[in-house]
Amino acid sequence: MIERLSRSSGEPLNVRQYGWGGTSSATYLAISESLNQRWKPKWVAVAFNSDDFSATSLTIGRFWRTEINPLDLSVKAIPVERTGGGVDSVLSRFGMRSDDLRDLLDHSVLAYLAVEKFLLSRQETIRDNIEGSRPDPAGAEEQRQEEIAATAIVRALRAAYGANLIVVYVPEINATSGEEPEPIDKILQSICSIEGVGYVSVRDAMMQRRRSRNELPEGFRNTLPGTGHLNSLGHEIVGEEVWRAVSSRK
Amino acid sequence: MVFTSLVFLEFFLVVLVCLALLPTRTSRQFLILAASCFFYAYWKPVYLLLLATPSLIDYVCSIRIEDSKREASRFRWLLVSLVTNLALLGYFKYSNFFIENVSELLGIQPMHLNIVLPVGISFFTFKTLSYTIDVYRREIPASRSLWQYTMFVTYFPELVAGPIVRASVFLPQMTRSLKFSWVRTSVGLQIILLGFTKKLLVADRLSGFSDEIFSHPAQYSSFTVITGVLAYSLQIYCDFSGYSDIAIGVSKIIGFDLPENFNMPYLATSITEFWRRWHITLSQWLRDYLYKPLGGNRKGRFRTYVNLFIVMLLGGLWHGASWNFVFWGALHGTALAIHKIWKELDLFPAVDNGKVWKIATKIISWSATYLFVCFAWIFFRSQDFSTAKVIIMKVTGFEPSGITWVYTPFFICSGAVILGHAIGVVLAKRAKQADSRPNRITAPRLIRNLYRGAHGRFGIRPSPFSGAYVLLPFPGFLGSFLITLWILVIYLFAPFGTNPFIYFQF
């Protein structure tokens, strides 16, 4: 989409897209400097949604995890010991270290699915019990943690990519949500303004599409309406908005 | 404790192991009673008292009814039982509904009582009511064993959402040994798996979609809302009949036979037939303890129609303390009365009864019945009348615009349900033939080659209501393999989380 728009404007761009399954913010922070050195990109757009600022998105990763220094909010990337695919993330989530089990799971998709399903259903039962016995911790503290994570992430990306960075926020837009900007949307906007990097929230464009054409930018035929990753319409909107931001900054 | 949760599976396994280890029938019955109490107390221990109260009162009342010589005395004891049961049901289920409506009529600020609706109260109240009424009618003897009677009331497989078992069906089975049996386990396990399949692979898969559509119907297009309503019709069927299957299967493994509750209701070609196939034990309860005492069809045509309407109105109210349920019941009552009038009018007596005509009328009758049932589900599921109105505007095309979402799992589940019904129809036909030759095990045509390959170890067990189940030999290599595969498919494809059954709220 961005390449097509850039060509039609007479200033062609080559776009490289990065994204791996099962990764989190930690991975993208860890590779940012090496990516920049390798490609020396003119522009770098990094897309986020609200999940990317949760505590687990930084502390749990497929290849890296990160630690935030609470004093200066700098980020330190730490490689994760084993990189045996999703198996490690499943096992590490439950603090399990069994080589036999890992070998079995590495060789059998069926066994892997069965174990993962069991562990996740157990996790849900435990979580239900915990949540049933104490009040919901969400609220001001969670928002504060999100703010810290967002600041640290934007600073780290700014340090790696410089002023060419454009932070893109992709909110969850389903049939009823999205009328008002989420708190993290506003927080990110102010952080980017302070750090001097570009900021794009695609909320308005997505809402416009929903209102005018009754189309949802997220979710697929096999998911509930508006839930899931960006669909082709969502990608199209994000592409258009990124291109608009790039064009305006040239 | 939800049947589809890991906790229940662990609980049931422990019960089975203990049943197998206990030496006598009495000890096994005591174990089942204890397990039933634990099952109910797991949700809220204090409500065990609620189970104990009607059990004790009905036990005493039934004996008094049986022992009393004078009719007036018998009636007095029956009244004690009825008032106790209905007062408990009324207090827990309808207090707030009553207060809200009276307050609204009087124009005063409504007071809200902080009452938690005990799970399954509608079911076990109907069960205990039927017991004392049956004793009063001298249809069954009063149980002289308190703990056996308590076991009947608290029996955990059907305690919270039916089938509504009558004492005349359950208590005679108390003479069974309850020893572990491979045959019963094989049959029960497969019925449980059928229930799990309906609940986890169809109902739970569709619940998110129908919930979304019924929560925000105004946001979606006509097409999407129509699929949402159809999805709900499949969801509630698979949810409730799945629960019934699990209850029947669990009970069969323990050693008790429960009555069937569903017989492919969406194949009904009239609303009368629908109620003979849907929630059969409730329909029969309403027929025997409400419709007939009101006079049934013995007091003239008009009274018959009125009786049908009243029964369904109360049937609707039984489902929940809300005008939506009352209206849903009224719709069905009206439809039943109209169907009765239609049959009596016999508008097409002279029309040739040719094959084409028969098929055409069947298709038209089936479509009209299914569409009416779906239409009535709108009121059953909607939060309030204004939501129902929006949905009706959408499905009738008066407000067609909105988000169009083609939810493919709905179409896959629909296909699976249609296929399941097709197999059910074939098996029901075979079962009828098997009825005429009760000693011969037959295989449905579809799997005959497989049957031969398995050296005739497939069997069909015709059941009195729902046609048949395909039963695989278990233990036995092929049967074990197929059952393991079946379990694995359910395990891997079931959505995460434990969704409670819809009928738990009633």
Boltz contact constraints between the chains, C-beta under 6 A:
constraints:
  - contact:
      token1: [A, 113]
      token2: [B, 492]
      max_distance: 6.0
  - contact:
      token1: [A, 124]
      token2: [B, 497]
      max_distance: 6.0
  - contact:
      token1: [A, 175]
      token2: [B, 216]
      max_distance: 6.0
  - contact:
      token1: [A, 175]
      token2: [B, 219]
      max_distance: 6.0
  - contact:
      token1: [A, 175]
      token2: [B, 403]
      max_distance: 6.0
  - contact:
      token1: [A, 176]
      token2: [B, 216]
      max_distance: 6.0
  - contact:
      token1: [A, 214]
      token2: [B, 402]
      max_distance: 6.0
  - contact:
      token1: [A, 214]
      token2: [B, 403]
      max_distance: 6.0
  - contact:
      token1: [A, 221]
      token2: [B, 406]
      max_distance: 6.0
  - contact:
      token1: [A, 221]
      token2: [B, 408]
      max_distance: 6.0
  - contact:
      token1: [A, 222]
      token2: [B, 408]
      max_distance: 6.0
  - contact:
      token1: [A, 224]
      token2: [B, 208]
      max_distance: 6.0
  - contact:
      token1: [A, 224]
      token2: [B, 209]
      max_distance: 6.0
  - contact:
      token1: [A, 224]
      token2: [B, 212]
      max_distance: 6.0
  - contact:
      token1: [A, 225]
      token2: [B, 212]
      max_distance: 6.0
  - contact:
      token1: [A, 225]
      token2: [B, 405]
      max_distance: 6.0
